[in-house]
């Protein structure tokens, strides 16, 4: 019998030593207000590496899910085009070039939306970003040890969110409900309230890809799953997402788990004729991308 | 592949505690250990092994009583069952549909599984020579539907279900359940607004199937009463398959179908 055809995407996935799981759930407050999920995520992996981006649309904007979804996709594609250059680049400069590319694309979009430029940016294009780039080595296994440009991983953010590297939290500044949004750079005067560097991607971690075991990127809603109740570490309830295999074998499982965590549990005390309701902990939209080093070792191949 | 050993009693107790199952239904579905074992046999694939964002459970209970054979309807029942599966396989939502078939006398042709793996009825696996324990096995099948629904809901997956009961005679072999206990289960299911239960009564010349199914709580609009000819039975299966395909398309279509009944 002939071997089934292997697609280029499958070959690329086999080369990557990481698995990724993604999921998102509508926050309880948004559900009660009849709003939709304003988070978005995009994750792409191929022979060059893995790019993952979580975007969180501004809650007070009318249609910020539009910008979040477009932004996540545009940013991943923009970064993907430049990913082969990452290993030899300064990460801040690399990200700044990508940000300028992003802004050019956003500018074209805003121009096409009509004359109410500020209103359109505020309505559609305000979103925060938490993302990661992980490159892979293209040399043969002996080269990987002493490679002059070892494969590299960069975690970055613009605005608030959640990031855990190898189980430890990365430092994202609290936004105090007023995060710097990428597309503020398209509005004259918006910069008056904040410094120019506030609108640049901030590098949260820059390390060899080989040093990554687990990486979690999340919107700020995921903070409700962190925290440290007695006996737990800072990752709290997030830990299950990289320790349980099921999240990496079924692409729906992470979203299902978030839905399960956030569902209202209703208990009826039939004798007392009373209904007790316990709501889920996720008030805000919550989105996670979980990246984990593949557990089954590959027989051969680079890195 | 995930393990799928489920504590049926716990599932139903939780459903009762959350108000989805009345005390009467809980009693009917936990009346003895045997019913739990029968339900377990139909659960099939574990939720973690289903890569769909929402799930439609399609369950069928073809009559395998001797009267089907005597009336010469075995072939058309086989074809009708297979027609429903083929129609669902051709639908856009086929990847989110899980099917399960249990005969009226308890034989599980296949537990819940993707449509691609569903077993078609043929002369080797369907030889109708048995009795008509309509109420007992309806309770088992609906209990399986409820247990599977709860299992998916508990893992955060929205579920809709469509169930078809097929008989060519009134109950004459049930020993545990009654129309009243089955009715309690059906009414609980309909209250959840994510279940459709349909009944097909193939004419035997004496039974008033509309009365039988109404007593079991099945809405009038989801009752089929074909005559005892191959053509009429085939047409009834076609009507059900079209209705099932429509109901499986989306939550909105399901609600419309549940309220509107069978497509004519």
Interface residues (C-beta under 8 A of the other chain):
Chain A: X246 X249 X250 X251 X252 X253 X255 X256 X257 X258 X259 X260 X261 X263 X265 X266 X267 X268 X270 X275
Chain B: X2 X17 X18 X19 X23 X47 X48 X49 X50 X51 X52 X53 X154 X155 X156 X157
